[in-house]
C-alpha cells in the first residue's frame, strides 16, 4: 500500500539521500509538498512527488561526436 503523504525523513530513507537534501528541495520549491500545520511547519511530500522531481531534473546523457573526442 502506497502512503499518500511522506515526511522528509521517510522520503530520504526510501530514496537513499540525506534528509537535509529533501528539506533543501522543499525550501527551494523544487519538490511538490504541502504543509500540515500553520506557519509553514511540518511539510509532507505527496505520493509521486519524488518521481516527478526525478523526471523533471534528470540530465540526459548525450554521446559526444567521435571527431570531438579525437581533438581533446
Buried (B, 14 or more C-beta within 10 A) or exposed (E): EEEEBBBBEBBBEEBEEEBEBBBEBBEEEEBBBEEEEEEEEEBBBBEEBBEEBEEEEEEEEEEEEEEEEEEE
